[in-house]
Amino acid sequence: MNRQASLKTPISSKNEVKQKSALWKEIFRNRFLYLLLLPVAAYLVLFKYAPMVGEIIAFKNYRLSEGIWGSPWVGFEQFEKLFSSKEFYLVLKNTLLLNLYHLVFAFPVPIILAVLLNEVRVEWYKRTLQNLLYIPHFISWIVLGSIIIALLSPSTGFVNYVLQAFGLEPIYFLADKFWWPVTFIGSGIWKEAGFGTILYLAAMASVDPTLYEAAKIDGANKLRQIWHVTLPGIRSTIAILLILQVGRMMDVGFEQVYALRNPAVTSVAEVISTFVYTRGIVNLQYSYTTALGLFQSLIALILIVSVNRIIKALGERGLW
């Protein structure tokens, strides 16, 4: 047994040396591609990883005059204060509900649009539609929010003008607790759905055309081809984007909510991002809101790891 072990050890060590040598040769062969990654790596280190040192203030009573290291250590006091606050559970509920609405109603829209665009055969018409769908993505939420407010105004808005023309009462879309989430999700679809089709259209372009020909020979109509060829062909892309979307369940974003919210709908429009802004930046409660941000990041990490495992268990390729 000892003799066999002694014979196997040099062989395994030689294989490891060969693998390392092959790895370094591969890196040297693609050295210019790796050099292109350096600016991205520097960006991530400077603006994503280095600021994580500041998370320590979640465990301190941070004062600007004393700095991060000079502020007194308070342990989990900020988290106890956070979890005992009614406001925390309100903003948590609003954040999760808006993200759930987005997942149910907004996430499928780019898929549907991409499928429809993929079936358009007139190239100039297809390009025109794509450009019109992409434009809202490049408009800031401050500008787009002003447009939405003008369109939905109960007195001068075009939407309520049409409703009144049909004999209906004007609706206070941005001041009603039921209609505000509807407006939020609808405006998000308007802005991002068209741009979200890019990845799906790219995935559809890689589907083997012979699969469509085989489906036609088998007698499949257009809907059957979409169901049995197109959608399975982009299933892995849908899975990856679903993982990323679930990973953002704790983050609605700031600009859209800030542009559309008002005091009348605070009970449904106050989310984690706006709460952090008003309490952390405006009211200078840095430690308190950092604790909230740390909790938000931890839950997001758990969600994205869990969904990634579920997706891989279902036979799809995950993020890692």
C-alpha positions as CSV (number, residue, x, y, z in Angstrom):
1,M,0.0,0.0,0.0
2,N,2.8,2.4,0.9
3,R,4.5,1.6,-2.4
4,Q,1.4,2.3,-4.4
5,A,0.9,5.6,-2.6
6,S,4.5,6.6,-3.3
7,L,3.9,5.9,-7.0
8,K,0.7,7.9,-7.2
9,T,2.0,11.0,-5.4
10,P,4.6,12.1,-8.1
11,I,2.0,11.5,-10.8
12,S,-0.6,13.7,-9.1
13,S,2.0,16.4,-8.4
14,K,3.1,16.3,-12.1
15,N,-0.5,16.7,-13.2
16,E,-0.9,19.8,-10.9
17,V,2.2,21.3,-12.3
18,K,1.0,20.7,-15.9
19,Q,-2.4,22.3,-15.0
20,K,-0.8,25.4,-13.5
21,S,1.5,25.7,-16.5
22,A,-1.4,25.4,-18.9
23,L,-3.3,28.0,-16.9
24,W,-0.4,30.5,-17.0
25,K,0.0,29.9,-20.7
26,E,-3.7,30.6,-21.3
27,I,-3.5,33.8,-19.3
28,F,-0.4,35.0,-21.2
29,R,-2.1,34.1,-24.5
30,N,-5.1,36.3,-23.6
31,R,-3.2,38.9,-21.7
32,F,-4.7,41.8,-23.6
33,L,-8.2,40.7,-22.8
34,Y,-7.3,40.5,-19.1
35,L,-5.8,44.0,-19.3
36,L,-9.2,45.2,-20.5
37,L,-10.7,43.9,-17.3
38,L,-8.4,46.0,-15.1
39,P,-10.5,49.2,-15.2
40,V,-13.6,47.2,-14.3
41,A,-11.8,45.5,-11.5
42,A,-10.5,48.8,-10.2
43,Y,-14.0,50.3,-10.4
44,L,-15.4,47.4,-8.4
45,V,-12.7,47.6,-5.7
46,L,-12.9,51.4,-5.3
47,F,-16.7,51.9,-5.4
48,K,-18.1,48.6,-4.4
49,Y,-15.8,46.8,-2.0
50,A,-13.8,49.7,-0.4
51,P,-17.0,51.4,0.9
52,M,-18.0,48.2,2.7
53,V,-15.6,49.2,5.4
54,G,-18.1,51.9,6.4
55,E,-20.6,49.2,7.3
56,I,-19.0,49.2,10.7
57,I,-20.9,52.3,11.7
58,A,-24.0,50.1,11.9
59,F,-22.5,48.9,15.2
60,K,-21.5,52.4,16.4
61,N,-23.2,55.6,17.5
62,Y,-21.7,57.5,14.5
63,R,-20.9,61.2,15.0
64,L,-19.5,63.3,12.1
65,S,-17.1,65.1,14.5
66,E,-15.6,61.9,15.8
67,G,-15.4,60.0,12.5
68,I,-15.9,56.3,11.9
69,W,-13.1,55.0,14.2
70,G,-13.7,57.6,17.0
71,S,-17.4,57.1,17.4
72,P,-18.4,54.9,20.4
73,W,-19.2,51.2,19.8
74,V,-22.8,50.2,20.7
75,G,-23.0,46.7,19.3
76,F,-26.4,45.6,18.1
77,E,-28.2,48.6,19.6
78,Q,-29.1,50.1,16.2
79,F,-30.6,46.8,15.1
80,E,-32.7,46.5,18.2
81,K,-33.9,50.0,17.6
82,L,-34.6,49.1,14.0
83,F,-36.6,45.9,14.7
84,S,-38.6,47.6,17.4
85,S,-39.8,50.4,15.1
86,K,-43.2,50.3,13.4
87,E,-41.9,52.4,10.6
88,F,-39.4,49.7,9.7
89,Y,-42.1,47.1,9.1
90,L,-44.1,49.5,7.1
91,V,-41.3,50.3,4.7
92,L,-40.3,46.6,4.5
93,K,-43.9,45.7,3.6
94,N,-44.1,48.4,1.0
95,T,-40.8,47.4,-0.5
96,L,-41.6,43.7,-0.7
97,L,-45.1,44.4,-2.1
98,L,-44.0,46.7,-4.9
99,N,-41.3,44.2,-5.9
100,L,-43.8,41.4,-5.8
101,Y,-46.1,43.4,-8.1
102,H,-43.2,44.1,-10.4
103,L,-42.2,40.4,-10.5
104,V,-45.8,39.3,-11.3
105,F,-46.9,42.1,-13.7
106,A,-43.7,43.7,-15.1
107,F,-41.2,40.8,-15.4
108,P,-43.1,38.9,-18.1
109,V,-43.7,42.0,-20.3
110,P,-40.2,42.2,-21.9
111,I,-40.5,38.5,-22.7
112,I,-43.9,39.0,-24.4
113,L,-42.6,42.0,-26.3
114,A,-39.5,40.2,-27.4
115,V,-41.6,37.3,-28.7
116,L,-43.8,39.6,-30.6
117,L,-40.9,41.6,-32.1
118,N,-39.2,38.3,-33.0
119,E,-42.2,37.4,-35.2
120,V,-42.1,40.7,-37.1
121,R,-40.6,40.0,-40.6
122,V,-40.6,43.6,-42.0
123,E,-37.1,44.8,-40.9
124,W,-37.7,48.6,-41.1
125,Y,-41.0,48.3,-39.1
126,K,-39.3,46.1,-36.5
127,R,-36.4,48.6,-36.1
128,T,-38.8,51.5,-35.8
129,L,-40.8,49.7,-33.1
130,Q,-37.6,48.8,-31.2
131,N,-36.4,52.4,-31.2
132,L,-39.7,53.7,-30.0
133,L,-39.7,51.1,-27.2
134,Y,-36.1,51.9,-26.2
135,I,-36.5,55.7,-25.9
136,P,-38.2,55.9,-22.5
137,H,-35.3,54.0,-20.9
138,F,-33.0,56.9,-21.7
139,I,-35.3,59.5,-20.0
140,S,-34.5,60.3,-16.4
141,W,-37.2,59.6,-13.8
142,I,-37.3,63.2,-12.9
143,V,-38.4,64.2,-16.4
144,L,-40.5,61.1,-16.9
145,G,-42.1,61.7,-13.5
146,S,-43.1,65.2,-14.5
147,I,-44.7,63.8,-17.7
148,I,-46.6,61.2,-15.7
149,I,-47.9,63.8,-13.2
150,A,-49.0,66.0,-16.0
151,L,-50.8,63.1,-17.8
152,L,-52.5,61.9,-14.7
153,S,-53.5,65.3,-13.2
154,P,-57.2,65.0,-12.1
155,S,-58.0,68.5,-13.4
156,T,-55.8,69.0,-16.5
157,G,-54.4,65.5,-17.3
158,F,-55.1,63.9,-20.6
159,V,-56.0,60.5,-19.0
160,N,-58.7,62.0,-16.8
161,Y,-59.9,64.2,-19.8
162,V,-60.6,60.9,-21.7
163,L,-62.3,59.4,-18.6
164,Q,-64.6,62.4,-18.3
165,A,-65.4,62.2,-22.0
166,F,-66.8,58.8,-21.4
167,G,-68.8,60.1,-18.4
168,L,-66.5,58.7,-15.7
169,E,-65.3,60.5,-12.6
170,P,-61.7,61.7,-12.6
171,I,-59.2,59.5,-10.7
172,Y,-56.6,60.9,-8.4
173,F,-53.9,58.3,-9.5
174,L,-51.0,59.7,-7.5
175,A,-53.0,60.6,-4.4
176,D,-55.0,57.4,-4.0
177,K,-53.5,54.4,-2.1
178,F,-55.0,51.9,-4.5
179,W,-54.0,53.6,-7.8
180,W,-50.5,54.8,-6.7
181,P,-49.0,51.2,-6.9
182,V,-50.8,50.7,-10.2
183,T,-49.3,53.9,-11.5
184,F,-45.9,52.9,-10.1
185,I,-45.8,49.5,-11.8
186,G,-47.3,50.8,-15.1
187,S,-44.8,53.7,-15.4
188,G,-42.0,51.2,-14.7
189,I,-43.2,49.0,-17.5
190,W,-43.5,51.9,-19.8
191,K,-39.9,53.0,-19.1
192,E,-38.0,49.7,-18.9
193,A,-40.0,47.0,-20.8
194,G,-38.7,47.9,-24.2
195,F,-35.1,48.1,-23.2
196,G,-35.5,44.8,-21.4
197,T,-36.2,43.0,-24.6
198,I,-32.6,43.3,-25.8
199,L,-31.3,40.3,-23.9
200,Y,-34.3,38.1,-24.9
201,L,-34.0,39.1,-28.6
202,A,-30.3,38.2,-28.5
203,A,-31.2,34.8,-27.0
204,M,-33.8,34.2,-29.6
205,A,-31.3,35.0,-32.4
206,S,-29.2,32.0,-31.2
207,V,-32.1,29.5,-31.5
208,D,-31.5,27.0,-34.3
209,P,-33.7,27.9,-37.3
210,T,-34.0,24.2,-38.2
211,L,-36.1,23.7,-35.0
212,Y,-38.7,25.9,-36.4
213,E,-38.6,24.0,-39.7
214,A,-39.0,20.7,-37.9
215,A,-42.0,22.2,-35.9
216,K,-43.6,23.3,-39.2
217,I,-43.2,19.9,-40.7
218,D,-44.8,18.4,-37.6
219,G,-47.8,20.7,-38.2
220,A,-47.1,23.2,-35.4
221,N,-48.8,26.6,-35.9
222,K,-47.1,29.9,-34.9
223,L,-48.3,29.7,-31.3
224,R,-47.0,26.1,-30.9
225,Q,-43.7,27.1,-32.4
226,I,-43.4,29.9,-29.8
227,W,-44.3,27.6,-27.0
228,H,-42.2,24.6,-27.9
229,V,-39.2,26.3,-29.7
230,T,-38.8,30.0,-28.8
231,L,-39.6,29.9,-25.1
232,P,-37.5,26.8,-24.4
233,G,-34.6,28.5,-26.3
234,I,-34.6,31.5,-24.0
235,R,-35.4,29.6,-20.8
236,S,-31.8,29.9,-19.4
237,T,-31.9,33.7,-20.0
238,I,-35.2,34.0,-18.3
239,A,-33.9,31.9,-15.3
240,I,-30.8,34.2,-14.9
241,L,-32.8,37.4,-15.1
242,L,-35.3,35.9,-12.6
243,I,-32.5,35.2,-10.2
244,L,-31.3,38.8,-10.5
245,Q,-34.8,40.2,-10.1
246,V,-35.4,38.2,-6.9
247,G,-32.1,39.4,-5.6
248,R,-33.5,43.0,-5.9
249,M,-36.6,42.2,-3.9
250,M,-35.3,44.3,-1.1
251,D,-34.5,47.3,-3.3
252,V,-37.2,49.2,-5.3
253,G,-34.9,52.0,-6.3
254,F,-35.0,55.6,-5.3
255,E,-35.6,57.9,-8.3
256,Q,-39.0,56.5,-9.5
257,V,-40.5,56.5,-6.0
258,Y,-39.1,59.9,-5.1
259,A,-40.5,61.4,-8.4
260,L,-44.0,60.0,-7.9
261,R,-44.6,59.9,-4.2
262,N,-46.4,62.6,-2.1
263,P,-47.6,62.9,1.5
264,A,-51.1,61.5,0.7
265,V,-49.7,58.1,-0.2
266,T,-46.8,57.7,2.3
267,S,-48.4,54.6,3.8
268,V,-47.9,52.7,0.5
269,A,-45.0,54.7,-1.1
270,E,-42.5,54.9,1.7
271,V,-39.9,52.2,0.8
272,I,-36.4,51.4,2.2
273,S,-34.5,53.6,-0.3
274,T,-36.6,56.7,0.5
275,F,-36.6,55.9,4.2
276,V,-32.8,55.7,4.2
277,Y,-32.7,59.1,2.4
278,T,-35.0,60.9,4.8
279,R,-33.6,59.4,8.0
280,G,-30.0,58.9,7.0
281,I,-29.1,61.9,4.9
282,V,-31.8,64.5,5.8
283,N,-32.0,63.7,9.5
284,L,-28.4,62.5,9.9
285,Q,-29.2,59.2,11.5
286,Y,-26.3,57.4,9.8
287,S,-25.8,54.4,12.1
288,Y,-29.6,53.7,12.1
289,T,-29.9,53.6,8.3
290,T,-26.6,51.8,7.8
291,A,-28.0,49.0,10.0
292,L,-31.1,49.0,7.8
293,G,-28.9,48.9,4.7
294,L,-26.9,46.0,6.1
295,F,-30.0,44.0,6.9
296,Q,-31.3,44.8,3.4
297,S,-28.1,43.4,1.8
298,L,-28.1,40.3,3.9
299,I,-31.6,39.4,3.0
300,A,-30.9,40.1,-0.7
301,L,-27.9,37.8,-0.5
302,I,-30.0,35.0,1.1
303,L,-32.7,35.4,-1.6
304,I,-30.3,35.3,-4.6
305,V,-28.4,32.3,-3.3
306,S,-31.7,30.4,-2.5
307,V,-33.2,31.1,-5.9
308,N,-30.0,30.3,-7.7
309,R,-30.0,26.8,-6.0
310,I,-33.7,26.3,-6.9
311,I,-33.0,27.2,-10.5
312,K,-30.1,24.8,-10.7
313,A,-32.1,22.1,-9.1
314,L,-34.7,22.5,-11.9
315,G,-32.0,21.8,-14.4
316,E,-31.2,25.3,-15.5
317,R,-27.8,27.1,-15.5
318,G,-27.6,29.5,-12.5
319,L,-25.3,32.5,-11.9
320,W,-22.6,30.3,-10.6
